Amino acid sequence: MQVAMIGTGYVGLVSGACFADFGHVVTCIDKDAGKIERLRTGGIPIFEPGLEGLVARNVAAGRLFFETEAAAAVAKADAVFIAVGTPSRRGDGHADLSYVYAAAEEIADLMDGFTVVVTKSTVPVGTGDEIEKIIRARRPDAQFAVVSNPEFLREGAAIEDFKRPDRVVVGLEDERARPVMSELYRPLFLNETPIVFTGRRTSELIKYAANAFLAMKITFINEMADLCEAVGADVQQVAKGIGLDGRIGSKFLNAGPGYGGSCFPKDTLALVRTATDFGAPVQLIETTVRVNDQRKKAMAQKVITAMGGDLAGKKVGVLGLTFKPNTDDMRDAPSLDIIPALQAAGATISAFDPEGEREARHLLKDVDFVADPYAAAKNADAVVIITEWDQFRALDLDRLKADMAAPVLVDLRNIYNPAEVRRQGFSYTSVGRAESGL
């Protein structure tokens, strides 16, 4: 099939490359000429494991193309995907749909023959209706159908998620779109992937509901972690004990410094605003947003307490800056709250992240970015693990201690055994585990 993908951000690029790998002919379109030129020459603007090879393979096979102009690709496309950004609108938290609507106008002017217009961007309920109105107003005679097809990609595992998903959700109001969408995802039928066809508004809400539920689950275990610290329990054992219940499940029950990234903060806030507008407030999600904001700020205080309450003239080594491992995404990362708070308390910061430094340099001021974990620990009065990159899971603790001015380790991801770290002479602080815990 012929596919046009409007937008070469995280979702558009991964989706376009994966559709090409399914055997479709895909043209990814972006107005950023520099980005398109970089993609044409093999450069990948984001870090995602396996993506560089996937793109190169499909470009070489003649199935994946990159263009700044949409005309030719949209005119011959069976399906045109809108995969542009929907950031939180400044001031009110609503999703900013200006890029989505601009893409709809462009598609309306360029499409030729029956075309399925697919919203891949995360959009509030009713956006598909508005896209249909925009296209119909500009092209009253056009033959088209507007479909919602939300993405459920985890950064760091996006290719696997696209090719072996838990489910594919397709929201449509025009049955002519069903065979087109079925053919696009036909390779997944071999894996017996559930393809869930719904109404368009239902599909739009599924995406927000899924992200909000996962954000709420993270926030729940973080609150349980605080309670564990207060009563002398172990949050990891609590998570295991409840996660083995099939009704609850073990995923997203890892206590830590709060959720971040490109989806959860933006989508929970947008769902709150949408629900309020429709007179059906989602109070659990409102609380989740508030508690998570407080959570990230509280982690800085945990570090300050572990260092004796006075950071004046002290140095903190930070390991991990991105919101999660295996990505270079810094959006709403806990480090963006923790590091400025430590600096405000008087600390100087040295930091290492395997992939996040380039973006972090734009977002964090007066940080000494270094080349490895031991350089971050050099002469530090404490080392703080914020992101659980694999290479932080087996540090040489003797070497780390020898490099530090004081052996204080604050593990905000609970990746070390407390008793073992303390036996090696560290003052060790983690999240939701009793100080005497094994």
C-alpha positions in Angstrom: 0.0 0.0 0.0 1.0 3.6 -0.5 1.3 5.5 2.9 2.1 9.1 3.6 3.2 10.0 7.1 2.9 13.7 8.0 5.5 14.3 10.8 8.8 12.7 11.4 8.9 13.0 15.2 9.1 10.0 17.4 5.8 8.5 16.5 5.9 9.3 12.8 9.4 8.1 12.2 9.0 4.8 14.1 5.6 4.1 12.6 6.7 5.0 9.0 9.8 2.8 9.3 7.8 -0.1 10.7 5.0 0.1 8.0 7.8 0.1 5.4 9.2 -3.0 7.0 5.7 -4.6 6.7 6.2 -4.1 2.9 4.2 -0.9 2.3 5.7 2.1 0.5 6.0 4.9 2.9 6.9 8.6 2.5 7.6 10.5 5.7 7.0 14.2 5.3 8.3 17.1 7.4 8.7 20.8 6.8 12.0 20.8 8.6 14.4 20.6 5.7 17.4 20.0 7.9 15.8 17.0 9.5 14.7 15.5 6.1 18.2 15.9 4.7 19.7 14.2 7.8 17.3 11.3 7.4 18.1 11.0 3.7 21.8 10.6 4.5 21.2 8.0 7.2 21.1 10.3 10.3 18.5 9.6 12.9 17.3 12.6 14.9 16.2 10.6 18.0 17.8 7.7 19.9 15.7 4.6 19.7 17.3 1.1 19.8 17.2 -0.5 16.4 15.7 2.4 14.5 18.8 3.4 12.6 19.2 -0.1 11.0 15.4 -0.3 10.4 15.4 3.0 8.5 18.5 2.1 6.5 17.2 -1.3 5.5 13.9 0.1 4.2 15.5 3.1 2.4 17.8 0.7 0.6 14.9 -1.6 -0.3 13.0 1.4 -1.9 10.1 1.3 0.5 10.9 4.3 2.7 11.3 7.9 1.5 11.7 11.3 3.1 10.3 14.6 1.6 9.6 18.2 2.6 6.8 18.5 0.1 3.7 16.4 0.6 1.9 16.8 -2.7 3.1 13.7 -4.6 3.0 11.4 -1.6 -0.5 12.4 -0.5 -2.0 12.3 -4.0 -1.1 8.7 -4.5 -1.6 7.5 -0.9 -4.1 4.9 0.2 -3.7 6.2 3.8 -2.3 9.5 5.1 -1.3 9.5 8.7 -1.2 12.6 10.9 1.7 12.2 13.3 2.5 15.7 14.4 3.0 17.1 17.9 0.1 17.9 20.3 1.9 19.7 23.1 0.1 21.1 26.2 -1.2 24.5 25.3 0.4 27.1 27.4 -1.9 28.5 30.0 -4.7 26.0 30.2 -3.2 22.5 29.7 -5.4 21.6 26.7 -3.7 19.8 23.8 -2.6 22.2 21.2 -4.2 20.9 18.0 -2.9 23.6 15.6 -0.4 21.3 13.9 -3.1 18.6 13.5 -5.5 21.0 11.9 -2.9 22.5 9.6 -2.0 19.0 8.5 -5.7 18.3 7.8 -5.9 21.4 5.6 -2.9 20.4 3.7 -4.2 16.8 3.1 -7.5 18.2 2.0 -5.9 20.2 -0.7 -3.6 17.4 -2.0 -5.5 14.1 -1.8 -6.7 12.5 -5.0 -9.3 9.7 -5.0 -10.6 7.9 -1.9 -8.2 8.4 0.9 -8.2 7.3 4.5 -6.9 10.1 6.8 -5.6 8.5 10.0 -4.9 10.4 13.2 -1.8 8.8 14.9 -1.2 11.9 17.1 -2.7 11.7 20.6 -5.7 14.0 20.4 -8.7 14.8 22.6 -12.1 13.2 22.0 -13.9 14.8 19.1 -10.8 15.8 17.2 -11.6 13.4 14.4 -14.9 15.1 13.9 -13.2 18.4 13.6 -10.7 17.0 11.1 -13.6 15.7 9.0 -15.3 19.1 9.1 -12.0 20.8 8.0 -11.5 18.5 5.0 -15.2 18.6 4.0 -15.2 22.4 4.1 -12.2 22.7 1.8 -13.1 19.8 -0.5 -16.9 19.2 -0.5 -16.5 16.7 -3.3 -13.7 14.7 -1.8 -13.9 10.9 -1.1 -12.3 10.2 2.2 -12.7 8.7 5.7 -11.2 9.9 8.9 -9.9 7.3 11.3 -8.4 7.3 14.8 -5.5 4.9 15.2 -3.7 5.8 18.5 -0.1 4.7 19.1 1.0 2.7 22.2 4.7 2.8 21.8 7.1 2.7 24.7 10.2 4.8 24.1 13.2 2.4 24.2 11.0 -0.5 22.9 9.0 1.2 20.2 9.9 -1.1 17.3 9.0 -4.2 19.3 5.8 -2.5 20.4 4.8 -1.7 16.8 5.5 -5.1 15.4 4.3 -7.2 18.3 1.7 -5.0 20.0 -0.8 -6.0 22.7 -3.5 -4.7 20.4 -4.2 -2.3 17.6 -7.1 0.2 18.1 -8.9 1.6 15.0 -11.8 4.0 15.5 -13.9 4.7 12.4 -17.3 6.0 11.3 -17.1 5.0 7.7 -16.9 1.3 6.8 -14.9 2.0 3.7 -11.9 2.6 5.9 -12.0 -0.9 7.5 -10.4 -2.9 4.6 -7.7 -0.3 4.2 -6.8 -0.4 7.9 -7.0 -4.2 7.9 -4.6 -4.4 4.9 -2.2 -2.0 6.6 -1.9 -4.2 9.6 -2.3 -7.5 7.9 1.2 -8.7 8.9 0.1 -8.6 12.5 -2.6 -11.2 11.8 0.1 -13.8 11.7 0.8 -13.1 15.4 -3.0 -13.1 16.1 -2.7 -9.5 17.4 -6.2 -8.3 18.5 -7.4 -5.6 16.1 -10.0 -3.6 18.1 -12.4 -1.7 15.8 -14.5 0.9 17.6 -16.2 4.2 17.0 -13.8 7.1 16.4 -14.5 9.0 19.7 -14.1 5.7 21.7 -10.7 5.1 20.1 -9.6 8.7 20.9 -10.6 8.1 24.6 -8.9 4.7 24.8 -5.5 6.3 24.3 -6.0 8.9 27.0 -7.6 6.4 29.4 -4.7 4.0 28.9 -2.0 6.5 29.6 -3.9 8.0 32.6 -4.4 4.6 34.1 -0.7 3.8 33.8 0.3 7.2 35.3 -2.1 6.5 38.1 -0.6 3.1 38.7 2.9 4.6 39.0 1.6 7.3 41.3 -0.1 4.7 43.5 3.1 2.7 44.1 5.0 5.9 44.8 2.5 6.8 47.5 2.8 3.3 48.9 6.6 3.8 48.9 6.2 6.8 51.2 3.9 4.7 53.5 6.5 1.9 53.5 9.2 4.2 54.7 6.9 5.5 57.4 5.9 2.0 58.7 9.1 0.1 58.0 7.9 -2.0 55.1 9.5 -2.7 51.7 7.8 -1.3 48.6 9.4 -3.8 46.3 7.9 -6.7 48.2 4.6 -4.9 48.4 4.7 -4.4 44.6 5.5 -8.1 44.1 2.8 -9.2 46.5 0.1 -7.2 44.7 1.5 -7.5 41.2 1.1 -11.3 41.3 -2.7 -10.7 41.4 -3.8 -11.1 37.8 -6.3 -8.3 38.3 -3.5 -5.9 39.1 -0.4 -7.1 37.2 3.2 -6.3 38.0 4.0 -3.7 35.3 4.3 0.0 36.2 4.7 -0.9 39.9 8.3 0.3 40.3 8.6 3.1 42.9 10.7 6.0 41.9 10.9 9.8 41.4 7.7 10.2 39.4 6.7 9.8 35.8 7.9 12.0 33.0 8.3 11.8 29.2 6.4 12.9 26.2 3.1 11.2 27.0 2.0 10.8 30.6 2.4 14.4 31.8 0.8 15.9 28.7 -2.0 13.3 28.3 -3.1 13.3 31.9 -3.4 17.0 31.9 -5.3 17.0 28.6 -7.7 14.4 29.9 -8.4 16.4 33.0 -9.2 19.5 30.8 -11.4 17.5 28.4 -13.3 15.9 31.3 -13.8 19.3 32.9 -15.1 20.8 29.7 -17.6 18.0 29.3 -18.8 18.3 32.9 -17.5 14.9 33.9 -14.4 15.6 36.0 -11.9 12.8 36.5 -10.8 13.4 40.1 -8.5 10.4 40.4 -6.5 11.7 37.4 -6.5 15.3 38.8 -5.0 13.9 42.0 -2.5 11.9 40.0 -1.2 15.0 38.2 -0.9 16.9 41.5 0.8 14.1 43.4 3.3 13.4 40.6 4.3 17.1 40.4 4.9 17.0 44.2 6.8 13.7 43.9 9.5 15.0 41.7 10.1 18.0 44.0 10.1 15.7 47.1 13.0 13.7 45.6 15.3 16.7 45.9 14.5 16.9 49.6 15.3 13.2 50.0 18.8 13.9 48.6 19.2 16.9 50.8 18.3 14.9 53.9 20.6 12.1 52.9 23.4 14.6 52.8 22.8 15.9 56.3 20.5 18.8 55.3 23.3 21.3 54.2 24.4 21.3 50.6 26.3 24.6 50.7 29.7 24.1 48.9 29.0 20.4 48.3 29.1 18.5 45.0 26.5 16.0 43.8 27.2 13.5 41.1 24.0 12.6 39.1 23.7 9.4 37.1 20.9 9.5 34.5 19.1 12.5 33.2 16.4 11.2 30.7 13.0 10.3 32.0 13.7 6.6 31.4 16.5 4.5 30.0 17.0 3.7 26.3 15.9 7.1 25.1 17.3 10.6 24.8 14.0 12.1 25.7 14.2 14.8 28.4 10.6 15.9 28.4 9.3 16.3 31.9 12.2 14.2 33.3 12.4 14.1 37.1 16.0 15.4 36.7 14.6 18.7 35.5 13.1 19.3 39.0 15.7 17.6 41.1 18.9 19.2 39.8 17.7 22.8 40.0 16.4 22.2 43.5 19.8 20.8 44.5 21.5 23.8 42.9 19.2 26.2 44.8 20.2 24.4 48.0 23.9 25.3 47.3 25.2 22.2 45.5 27.3 22.0 42.3 26.3 19.2 39.9 28.3 16.9 37.7 26.2 14.6 35.6 26.4 11.7 33.2 23.7 10.2 30.9 24.5 7.7 28.1 22.2 9.5 25.6 20.6 12.5 27.1 23.4 15.0 27.3 22.8 16.8 24.1 19.2 17.7 25.0 20.0 18.2 28.7 22.5 21.0 27.8 19.5 23.0 26.5 17.4 22.5 29.6 19.8 22.5 32.6 22.2 25.4 33.5 25.5 25.3 35.3 25.9 21.5 35.1 29.2 19.8 34.5 28.5 17.1 31.9 31.0 14.3 32.1 31.9 11.2 30.1 31.2 8.3 32.6 29.7 7.5 36.0 33.0 7.6 37.8 33.8 11.1 36.4 30.5 12.2 37.9 31.4 10.7 41.2 34.9 12.3 41.4 35.1 14.3 44.6 31.3 14.2 45.0 29.7 14.4 48.5 26.9 12.2 47.1 26.0 10.3 44.0 22.3 10.2 43.0 20.9 7.6 40.6 17.9 9.2 38.8 17.5 7.0 35.7 18.0 3.3 35.7 20.3 2.8 32.7 21.7 -0.8 32.6 25.2 0.4 33.0 24.4 1.9 36.4 23.2 -1.5 37.7 26.7 -3.0 38.2 28.9 -0.1 39.1 32.3 -0.9 40.8 31.3 0.3 44.2 34.8 0.2 45.6 36.0 2.4 42.8 33.0 4.7 43.2 33.7 5.1 46.9 37.3 5.8 46.3 36.5 8.5 43.9 34.0 10.3 46.2 34.6 12.9 48.9 31.9 11.2 51.0 30.3 7.7 50.5 26.7 8.8 50.1 24.6 7.0 47.5 21.0 8.0 46.9 19.3 5.4 44.7 16.0 6.8 43.4 15.3 3.7 41.3 16.0 0.9 43.9 18.5 -0.9 41.7 20.9 -1.9 44.5 20.5 -4.2 47.5 20.6 -2.0 50.6 22.5 -4.4 52.8 25.2 -5.1 50.2 25.8 -1.4 49.5 26.0 -0.6 53.2 28.4 -3.4 53.8 30.7 -1.7 51.4 30.7 1.4 53.5 28.1 3.6 51.9 25.4 5.6 53.5 22.6 4.4 51.3 19.1 5.9 50.7 16.5 4.3 48.4 12.8 4.7 47.8 10.2 2.9 49.9 12.5 0.5 51.6 13.1 0.4 55.4 16.6 1.6 56.3 17.3 -1.8 57.9 15.9 -3.6 54.9 17.8 -6.6 53.4 
